Amino acid sequence: MAKKSQTNLIKLRNPETGTFYLTTKNPKAKGAAGTPKEKLKLRKYDKKTRKHEIFVESKI
């Protein structure tokens, strides 16, 4: 049986309202050669503002 790869749990947070989502990140995905990985930015629904906002990866 193949060994499962470790999943990286990350926190997506809206800096304006403080709302957050917990999700996983692909452990095999890497940044371009010689460049640091960029923070993940996703557009998700914010319950406080009732709009789609940009959520940025932050520490758990």
N, C-alpha and C positions, 0 to 999 in steps of 0.2 A: 504494500500500500504506500502511496506517495505521502510524504510529509506535508501537512498544510502549512502555508506560509503565514507568518505572523501578521495580523492586521493591526494597523496603526490607528488608534482612536484619536480623533481630533475634535476640537471645539470650534465651531463657526459662530462668531459673535458680531452683533451689530454695535459698533462703537457709540452710536448716538443714543440708543435706548437701553442697551445692555441685554437685550433678548439674545438667546443662544440656541444652537442646535448641536447635537452630538452626532458625528458620522464617522465613517472609516475612510482611509486613504489607501490607494493601491501601493503596496510596499515595493513593487517592482518598478514603478515610475520614478525616473530620475531626471534631474535638470540637464540642460545642455552641457557638453563637455567644458569644464573649466569655469562654469558659472554656478553660483549658489542657487539652491532651490528657492523659488519665489513662494510667497504665502498664497494659499488657495483663496480665491475670491469667488463667491457664488451669489447669485441673485435669488433670494428666497422670500417667503411671505413673513412679514413681521406682524405678530398679533396685536402689539400695542398701537402701531400706527395704522393697521389694517391696509397696508400697501406692500408691494414687493420692494425690498431694499437690498443693498449690497452687504453681505456678511463676509467677514475676513477671518482667516484662521488665526487662532490665538492659543495660548497655553491652557492646559486643563487645570 
